[in-house]
């Protein structure tokens, strides 16, 4: 699986989990708790493989100021979702009235970020990186993601 396909599949999976969370009710404590944990693991693994493997490859091959802008904006969106909104959501009791609003903000941030990557960064990456490079990156990213998921699950285990 090439890098872009892997990342798009991740986007779809996380967006589905976030939609399920948004549809849940404060009474669904167990469901919300389980969904939130899956989202935490998936988002952290996804953003890590992008930041460690995909983004550096993209930036190294980029040759326009727009490429740098995309790179830095993507990093800031990761920071906003992963360092600010997600920790706040994780610290909010799932039955609390603020939980739904915070979950919605995370969903909107993640959806916006994924859409931007898919419409702007990924088409540009396909021009900058040949098929063999994208395949190699995809392989590295899949292996690293598997490690991260295992580690992140055991962190909470």
C-alpha positions, -999 to 999 in steps of 0.1 A, spaced: 0 0 0 15 34 -9 18 62 16 -11 82 3 -35 53 3 -25 44 39 -30 80 50 -64 83 33 -75 50 49 -65 64 83 -85 96 76 -116 76 68 -112 54 98 -107 83 123 -135 103 107 -158 73 111 -149 70 148 -153 107 154 -188 106 137 -198 77 160 -186 97 190 -205 127 178 -237 106 175 -233 91 210 -252 104 240 -240 113 275 -257 81 287 -234 60 265 -205 62 289 -189 28 280 -193 35 242 -179 70 245 -150 58 266 -141 30 241 -144 53 211 -123 80 227 -96 55 234 -96 42 198 -95 78 185 -66 86 208 -45 57 196 -54 62 159 -48 99 159 -15 97 177 -2 69 155 -14 87 123 1 121 132 34 105 143 39 86 110 31 117 90 55 138 111 83 113 112 81 98 77 57 114 52 60 151 59 99 151 59 98 133 25 73 158 12 93 188 25 126 174 12 113 172 -24 92 204 -23 105 231 -44 79 259 -40 70 282 -12 35 266 -12 50 233 -4 66 248 27 34 265 37 15 232 34 41 214 55 41 240 83 3 244 83 -2 206 86 22 205 116 2 233 133 -31 215 126 -16 184 143 -5 206 172 -40 221 176 -58 188 175 -32 166 193 -17 189 219 -47 212 227 -81 197 218 -76 160 222 -60 163 257 -88 186 268 -113 161 255 -95 132 272 -96 151 305 -134 157 302 -157 131 318 -176 114 290 -210 122 307 -202 159 311 -222 184 291 -190 199 277 -179 166 262 -201 167 231 -189 202 222 -153 193 226 -158 161 206 -174 182 178 -145 206 177 -120 177 174 -141 162 146 -142 195 127 -104 200 131 -96 165 120 -120 166 91 -107 199 79 -71 187 81 -78 155 63 -97 173 35 -69 198 30 -43 171 28 -64 151 3 -71 181 -19 -38 199 -17 -9 180 -2 -15 145 -16 -19 156 -52 13 177 -48 31 147 -32 21 125 -62 40 151 -84 70 153 -62 74 117 -53 74 88 -78 54 56 -73 83 36 -60 91 63 -34 54 64 -23 53 26 -20 85 26 1 72 53 23 39 34 27 58 3 38 78 22 64 47 40 76 27 8 80 55 -8 100 59 22 122 22 26 127 19 -10 138 47 -4 164 30 28 176 -5 13 179 9 -16 200 28 9 222 -1 33 226 -25 5 235 -1 -9 261 4 27 275 -32 27 286 -35 -11 291 
